[in-house]
């Protein structure tokens, strides 16, 4: 699980080429904000397994689009198992996803946005 890289830089670089650096930076910032909200839904009291599966699916797809391989993989695992695993396993999977997101967001903020976000 943790052997997957945080980022496949080629994917994010390609997005930068296709959208331009300013737009790619905006997309990355929106992804971070949206993913924070999706994880908040999953960790809220009373969140249904269906809602967790839907949010995990969305995170999986968006993370893959941006090249965040570890986050995408964990979200895919959660999406696949959300409705069948026991409560302890579900909480553990959500916690792992949340931890990977925090690591990815810190990486993005320090390694990517700090240099990309300084565009004129």
C-alpha positions as CSV (number, residue, x, y, z in Angstrom):
1,X,0.0,0.0,0.0
2,X,2.6,2.6,1.0
3,X,5.0,1.5,-1.7
4,X,2.9,3.4,-4.2
5,X,4.3,6.8,-5.0
6,X,2.4,9.9,-3.8
7,X,2.6,11.4,-7.3
8,X,3.2,10.3,-10.8
9,X,4.8,13.6,-12.0
10,X,4.3,12.8,-15.7
11,X,0.5,12.8,-15.3
12,X,0.5,16.2,-13.5
13,X,3.0,17.6,-15.9
14,X,0.8,16.5,-18.8
15,X,-2.1,18.2,-17.2
16,X,0.0,21.4,-16.9
17,X,0.8,21.2,-20.6
18,X,-2.8,20.7,-21.6
19,X,-4.4,23.3,-19.3
20,X,-1.5,25.7,-18.8
21,X,0.2,26.1,-15.4
22,X,-2.2,28.6,-14.0
23,X,-5.3,26.5,-14.8
24,X,-3.5,23.3,-13.6
25,X,-2.7,25.1,-10.3
26,X,-6.4,26.1,-9.9
27,X,-7.5,22.5,-10.6
28,X,-5.1,21.2,-8.0
29,X,-6.3,23.7,-5.4
30,X,-10.0,22.8,-6.1
31,X,-9.1,19.1,-5.8
32,X,-7.6,19.6,-2.4
33,X,-10.6,21.6,-1.2
34,X,-13.1,19.2,-2.7
35,X,-11.3,16.1,-1.3
36,X,-11.2,17.7,2.2
37,X,-15.0,18.0,2.0
38,X,-15.5,14.4,0.7
39,X,-13.4,13.0,3.5
40,X,-15.4,15.1,6.0
41,X,-18.5,13.4,4.7
42,X,-17.0,10.0,5.1
43,X,-15.8,10.7,8.7
44,X,-19.1,12.4,9.8
45,X,-21.3,10.6,12.3
46,X,-23.9,8.7,10.5
47,X,-22.3,8.6,7.0
48,X,-23.8,5.8,5.1
49,X,-21.6,3.2,3.4
50,X,-23.2,4.2,0.1
51,X,-22.1,7.8,0.6
52,X,-18.6,6.6,1.6
53,X,-18.4,4.5,-1.6
54,X,-19.6,7.4,-3.7
55,X,-17.1,9.8,-2.2
56,X,-14.3,7.3,-2.5
57,X,-15.2,6.8,-6.2
58,X,-15.0,10.5,-6.8
59,X,-11.6,10.8,-5.0
60,X,-10.2,7.8,-6.9
61,X,-11.0,9.4,-10.2
62,X,-9.9,12.9,-9.4
63,X,-6.7,11.7,-7.8
64,X,-5.8,9.6,-10.8
65,X,-6.5,12.5,-13.2
66,X,-3.9,14.5,-11.2
67,X,-1.4,11.7,-10.9
68,X,-1.8,11.1,-7.1
69,X,-1.4,7.3,-7.3
70,X,-1.4,6.4,-3.6
71,X,-4.5,8.4,-2.9
72,X,-6.3,7.0,-5.9
73,X,-5.4,3.4,-5.1
74,X,-6.6,3.7,-1.5
75,X,-9.8,5.3,-2.6
76,X,-10.3,2.5,-5.1
77,X,-9.8,-0.1,-2.3
78,X,-12.3,1.8,-0.1
79,X,-14.8,2.1,-2.9
80,X,-14.6,-1.6,-3.7
81,X,-15.0,-2.7,-0.1
82,X,-17.1,0.0,1.6
83,X,-20.4,-1.9,1.6
84,X,-19.0,-5.3,2.6
85,X,-16.3,-4.9,5.2
86,X,-17.0,-4.7,8.9
87,X,-17.1,-1.4,10.8
88,X,-13.6,-1.6,12.2
89,X,-12.1,-2.3,8.7
90,X,-14.2,0.5,7.2
91,X,-12.9,3.0,9.8
92,X,-9.4,1.8,9.2
93,X,-9.7,2.2,5.4
94,X,-11.2,5.7,5.8
95,X,-8.4,6.6,8.2
96,X,-5.7,5.3,5.8
97,X,-7.3,7.4,3.0
98,X,-7.4,10.5,5.3
99,X,-3.8,10.0,6.2
100,X,-2.7,9.6,2.6
101,X,-4.7,12.7,1.7
102,X,-3.0,14.8,4.4
103,X,0.4,13.6,3.2
104,X,-0.5,14.4,-0.5
105,X,-1.9,17.8,0.4
106,X,1.2,18.7,2.4
107,X,3.4,17.5,-0.5
108,X,1.3,19.5,-3.0
109,X,1.4,22.6,-0.9
110,X,5.2,22.5,-0.3
111,X,6.4,20.9,-3.5
112,X,3.9,21.9,-6.2
113,X,1.7,24.9,-5.3
114,X,4.5,26.9,-3.7
115,X,6.3,26.9,-7.1
116,X,3.4,26.8,-9.5
117,X,1.1,29.2,-7.5
118,X,3.5,32.1,-7.8
119,X,2.6,32.8,-11.4
120,X,2.2,36.5,-12.4
